[in-house]
Amino acid sequence: MRRQTPRKQRNARPDQIIPPGAAIYASVTASTSDGIGRVHVHGLGGPGTSATSKKGPIAVVLPPTTIINVSPGKWHVAWDGIGYHLMPTIESIQETTDLTLIGSVIVPHSSDEQRSQDWPEPMDALLKDKISGDSALRRQKREEELEHERKLAAISKESTRAAAGIDITSGSPLLIMAAAAACRLQEADEIGERPPLPRIVCDQIDLMLYKVDQEHYRNLSGMQVPHETPAGKPRPPKMPAQLLNQLQWYASVLFTREVQQYGSVRKDARYETWLKRLADRIVARVVNAVYEVDKGSSTESLKYHGLTHDEMVAGLRETLSALVGKYVWEQSPEFLAMQAKMAEVTPAPSVPAPPPAPTESDEDVRASRKAIRQSLRDSYRATFPDVKIADIIWAARQTRREWTRWIGGEAKDGLKADRSFKHVLTSGKTPEDIMGKPRPTKYA
């Protein structure tokens, strides 16, 4: 492994070059033992497994590796199509087209200096010295990032102790990702973080969760509120309950998508443990999503709504605990016996079979959609009484015809028009704030 100027990608094998915008499934962790710092790069399956990168049909397999004799501090791992490089800053990667960022990590000073709840003081001092020359706004943002990373580390350690019964007193103080927690548990606990599923199934699960992330990152971005309101404009309302509901929905989708792939192990005695560990990973994943969405904007934030970190974690755990209980109950002997008994019950020969239950007609479905959508419209316009229908259509990038079909219940749920209009009506922002400019006259 080298830290000097990387080799040009033209010398790399074509099948080892990561295409721009590709999804990278890799974990970067750090450790210090006997005064020697190490950085580990591997796949989400744990140490020794290959990392992968995917974009459409193009897949690149990256070899696992361990870089030794790494100085304490923050490092960024990049791939140049031939090998890995440790770079000191993100800018040093972005200023060249030959490198692709794989992940970032903080190498601790020594394992003896690690604490169970806080970062080591030398690392805090190092980071504070690094940001001391920044502007006041950047310094404040970095301090918020550090505080968030500490909280995520505490969540991960608490979940790991509860699931595996071990004491985690060391580890990288970098932002704790669910994949890294999975790797540590896989090493320390023979039960494992996930069931023993085929590798191709794990890859499919990761891809499904990535697509869920994409959709809900957009939804969360739509709820961000600018730090400063233009003169003459009212401040948007704070909506902590709606933000928490959005996060709980996000967590429920992640949980359900993965559990649906556990069909082959539902009768395993370890099934409940796997579900609980999945719930812990998703809490960390969703809290991290809030952090990442806010990190992506210097002018807007979700913190405006006033939802605290503790309220967020408590709400997510409540939702996921209910889902764990539901799936465990469905595999319990009592539930299975009840199902079997119901299947044995047959109507008496002399009693004619009851007619099939009436299904909801298309008109009923349309009327239900119409009522829900009109309620969304009325609620939004009550918050922003000066907003016109044309403004909503413009912000959703749709046409008047699509609006008529959607508000009348004719357009089905999940279509592009449905997602676009719901995005605007649940954003808590005016159309001008969403688009960043006044509405043109052609939408009048």
Secondary structure, 3 states (H helix, E strand, C coil): CECCCCCCHHHCCHHHCCCCCCEEECEEEEEEECCEEEEEEEECCECCCCEEEEECCEEEEECCEEEECCCCEEEEEEECCCCEEEECCCHHHHCCCCCEEEEEEEECCCHHHCCCCCCCHHHHHHHHHHHCCCCHHHHHHHHHHHHHHHHHHHHHHHHHHHHHCCCCCCCCCCCCCHHHHHHHHHHHCCCCCCCCCCHHHHHHHHHHHHHHHHHHHHHHHCCCEECCCCCCCCCCCCCHHHHHHHHHHHHHHHHHHHHCCCHHHCCCCCHHHHHHHHHHHHHHHHHHHHHHHHHCCCCEECHHHCCCHHHHHHHHHHHHHHHHHHHHHCCCHHHHHHHHHHHHCCCCCCCCCCCCCCCCCHHHHHHHHHHHHHHHHHHHHHHCCCCCHHHHHHHCCCCHHHHHHHHCCCCCCCCHHHHHHHHHHCCCCCHHHHHCCCCCHHHC
